[in-house]
Amino acid sequence: MLKKARKKSIGKVVHYYDKIGVAILELASPLKVGDAVLFQHGEQEFTQTVDSLQVDHEGIKKAKKGQVVGLKVGEPVKEGTVVLPA
């Protein structure tokens, strides 16, 4: 039996705005526009490409470890959802 390689977490969802489909992420690793990410919460998961990032309503191209950023997501996510490289 093969084990899945454990990927290092990029961060986690700390809040989700359902009306606008935006997740607030607390980053444990850098993240930039164009990166492919995997959202994972229990058995639920989906991947998407980072199309835009915001800090304090200002668009940015890349974010550093420790920053809290807003990210438009294609599917609803829950607080505590882990974000991994896809």
Backbone bond lengths (Angstrom), bond angles and torsions (degrees), N, CA, C in turn:
res aa  C-N    CA-C-N  psi(-1)  N-CA   C-N-CA  omega(-1)  CA-C   N-CA-C  phi
1 M - - - 1.445 - - 1.530 109.03 -
2 L 1.316 116.12 129.93 1.457 121.01 179.61 1.516 110.72 -92.48
3 K 1.299 116.11 137.08 1.460 120.46 175.61 1.517 108.96 -92.06
4 K 1.319 115.94 144.40 1.462 119.71 175.05 1.519 108.68 -68.34
5 A 1.310 115.85 137.69 1.463 119.18 175.85 1.524 107.95 -66.12
6 R 1.297 117.00 131.37 1.463 121.55 -178.34 1.518 108.54 -79.97
7 K 1.322 116.37 121.42 1.458 121.19 179.16 1.518 109.41 -91.79
8 K 1.316 115.84 147.14 1.456 120.83 179.18 1.527 109.53 -75.10
9 S 1.311 115.93 131.33 1.461 121.83 -178.86 1.526 111.70 -63.57
10 I 1.332 115.29 137.30 1.463 120.88 173.44 1.522 109.21 -83.22
11 G 1.321 115.74 -31.00 1.457 120.48 -179.37 1.510 111.00 167.93
12 K 1.344 114.80 -164.06 1.460 119.10 178.89 1.519 109.74 -144.32
13 V 1.325 114.41 157.02 1.458 121.32 178.37 1.527 108.25 -78.97
14 V 1.337 116.59 124.96 1.461 120.49 177.65 1.526 111.59 -105.81
15 H 1.337 117.50 -15.10 1.463 121.52 175.69 1.523 108.79 -162.13
16 Y 1.330 115.46 154.26 1.465 120.41 177.61 1.520 108.94 -136.98
17 Y 1.328 115.99 126.62 1.460 122.34 176.32 1.523 107.58 -97.08
18 D 1.340 116.29 100.53 1.464 119.51 -173.14 1.520 113.75 -68.43
19 K 1.323 118.98 -33.04 1.471 120.42 -178.08 1.524 112.47 -65.84
20 I 1.320 117.13 -31.94 1.467 120.38 -178.61 1.530 112.88 -110.53
21 G 1.339 117.36 -2.63 1.465 121.25 176.93 1.515 113.81 65.42
22 V 1.339 116.01 41.57 1.467 120.66 -178.84 1.524 109.87 -118.67
23 A 1.332 115.54 130.10 1.459 122.37 175.26 1.523 108.83 -100.48
24 I 1.325 116.07 139.18 1.461 121.94 173.44 1.525 106.57 -99.83
25 L 1.327 115.16 121.39 1.461 121.42 -176.53 1.516 111.20 -111.55
26 E 1.332 115.38 139.06 1.462 121.71 170.02 1.520 105.08 -101.39
27 L 1.329 116.40 116.76 1.467 120.82 -171.15 1.528 113.54 -86.82
28 A 1.334 115.01 134.68 1.461 122.43 173.85 1.526 110.24 -102.88
29 S 1.332 116.20 -11.03 1.467 124.00 179.01 1.522 108.19 -145.73
30 P 1.327 117.98 159.73 1.471 120.05 176.97 1.531 111.56 -61.79
31 L 1.328 115.81 153.28 1.462 122.78 179.07 1.515 108.10 -144.03
32 K 1.343 116.84 141.55 1.464 119.05 179.90 1.519 110.66 -138.45
33 V 1.314 115.54 159.44 1.455 121.69 176.21 1.530 107.94 -58.98
34 G 1.328 116.53 134.86 1.460 121.97 -178.23 1.519 113.44 101.31
35 D 1.348 117.61 -18.50 1.464 120.72 177.98 1.529 110.37 -66.86
36 A 1.315 116.71 144.60 1.467 122.12 172.71 1.522 107.58 -94.49
37 V 1.334 116.59 130.79 1.460 120.95 -177.54 1.526 110.57 -127.65
38 L 1.319 114.71 154.19 1.456 123.32 178.04 1.524 107.71 -116.99
39 F 1.327 116.26 124.45 1.462 121.86 175.18 1.519 106.87 -97.51
40 Q 1.340 117.33 127.87 1.456 121.21 -174.81 1.529 110.21 -136.43
41 H 1.347 115.21 123.85 1.467 121.45 177.46 1.519 107.02 -142.40
42 G 1.322 117.12 104.86 1.460 120.67 -174.76 1.519 109.76 63.71
43 E 1.329 116.25 -128.34 1.462 120.93 178.96 1.527 112.32 -86.58
44 Q 1.325 117.26 -10.93 1.458 120.88 -179.14 1.522 110.12 -84.39
45 E 1.330 115.24 134.09 1.462 119.51 175.45 1.519 110.15 -157.21
46 F 1.321 115.52 152.59 1.461 121.90 173.42 1.521 108.32 -155.65
47 T 1.325 115.25 157.30 1.460 120.53 178.92 1.518 109.72 -115.39
48 Q 1.308 115.14 154.60 1.457 120.96 174.27 1.520 108.99 -160.14
49 T 1.323 114.89 163.96 1.456 121.97 175.67 1.520 108.08 -94.61
50 V 1.323 116.38 140.13 1.464 121.11 177.20 1.525 107.82 -73.49
51 D 1.334 116.20 111.30 1.465 121.09 -179.92 1.521 112.27 -90.68
52 S 1.339 115.92 -30.60 1.466 119.63 178.87 1.517 109.21 -158.25
53 L 1.316 114.95 151.81 1.461 123.10 175.97 1.516 107.85 -129.30
54 Q 1.332 116.25 146.21 1.459 119.72 176.47 1.519 110.35 -135.97
55 V 1.321 114.59 145.56 1.456 123.22 170.30 1.518 105.64 -129.15
56 D 1.324 116.90 122.65 1.471 121.82 -177.80 1.529 111.59 51.51
57 H 1.326 116.69 44.96 1.475 124.55 177.13 1.525 113.91 65.90
58 E 1.319 118.13 14.30 1.464 122.57 177.31 1.524 108.60 -110.70
59 G 1.327 116.72 129.04 1.456 120.93 178.58 1.519 111.72 -67.34
60 I 1.332 116.22 137.40 1.465 121.78 176.95 1.530 108.26 -132.36
61 K 1.324 116.80 159.27 1.470 121.97 179.87 1.526 112.01 -92.57
62 K 1.338 116.67 -31.64 1.457 120.15 179.13 1.521 109.71 -147.40
63 A 1.329 114.54 152.04 1.460 121.17 -178.99 1.523 108.83 -126.08
64 K 1.318 114.99 150.35 1.460 121.31 -177.52 1.525 111.17 -97.61
65 K 1.311 114.94 161.35 1.459 121.96 173.54 1.531 108.53 -53.15
66 G 1.320 116.68 135.55 1.457 121.42 177.76 1.521 114.39 94.26
67 Q 1.336 117.49 -16.76 1.460 119.97 179.57 1.526 110.57 -75.31
68 V 1.323 115.37 154.73 1.458 122.65 173.06 1.518 106.03 -109.35
69 V 1.343 116.44 121.55 1.463 121.39 -173.15 1.523 111.17 -128.47
70 G 1.329 114.96 156.92 1.454 121.79 173.17 1.514 109.14 -100.20
71 L 1.328 116.15 139.49 1.461 122.24 -178.18 1.521 108.97 -140.33
72 K 1.322 117.05 124.46 1.467 121.98 175.60 1.524 107.75 -69.97
73 V 1.344 116.61 127.91 1.461 120.72 -178.11 1.525 110.86 -116.92
74 G 1.329 115.28 150.49 1.456 121.81 -176.86 1.517 114.16 -81.73
75 E 1.331 117.03 -16.01 1.459 122.18 -179.86 1.523 108.46 -139.05
76 P 1.341 117.26 154.36 1.468 119.32 177.09 1.531 110.85 -61.80
77 V 1.322 116.37 143.97 1.465 122.23 176.95 1.522 109.07 -129.33
78 K 1.322 115.95 158.64 1.459 121.30 179.44 1.518 109.78 -106.98
79 E 1.340 114.99 154.73 1.462 119.25 173.92 1.524 107.91 -58.93
80 G 1.318 116.15 139.12 1.459 121.15 -178.47 1.521 113.57 93.44
81 T 1.342 117.39 -8.15 1.462 120.71 177.13 1.525 109.15 -60.52
82 V 1.319 116.58 132.32 1.464 122.11 -179.57 1.528 108.94 -86.94
83 V 1.328 115.96 139.72 1.463 122.06 178.18 1.528 107.68 -112.10
84 L 1.339 115.31 124.20 1.464 122.35 -176.90 1.519 109.91 -124.93
85 P 1.337 117.78 160.84 1.469 119.12 172.00 1.531 108.72 -65.97
86 A 1.320 117.14 141.58 1.476 120.44 -179.82 1.519 110.38 -90.81
